[in-house]
Amino acid sequence: MSEHDISDAKWITSRACNNSACVQVAHLTGGMVAVRDSKDVTKAAHVFDSSEWAAFLDGVKAGEFDLPVA
C-alpha cells in the first residue's frame, strides 16, 4: 500500500456510533477511500481504490461479515 495524503481528509463517523470506538471513512481524490479507527487516529489509515471499496460494500450488503448466530 502506497502512502496517501490524508492531511485534509474529511472524516465521516457513522450516526450509529455511540462511543469513541468507531470506524471513520474519508473519500480521497482519485476515488480512493481511507478507513481508520477513531480510538487512535495517529495510526495509519487503510486506503482502498474504488473497486476494492465497492467489493467491500457489496460484501457488507451480502452479509459476508456478519457474526455467526449462536
Secondary structure as GFF3:
##gff-version 3
##sequence-region A 1 70
A	DSSP	beta_strand	12	13	.	.	.	ID=ss1
A	DSSP	beta_strand	23	27	.	.	.	ID=ss2
A	DSSP	three_ten_helix	29	31	.	.	.	ID=ss3
A	DSSP	beta_strand	33	37	.	.	.	ID=ss4
A	DSSP	beta_strand	46	48	.	.	.	ID=ss5
A	DSSP	alpha_helix	50	61	.	.	.	ID=ss6
###
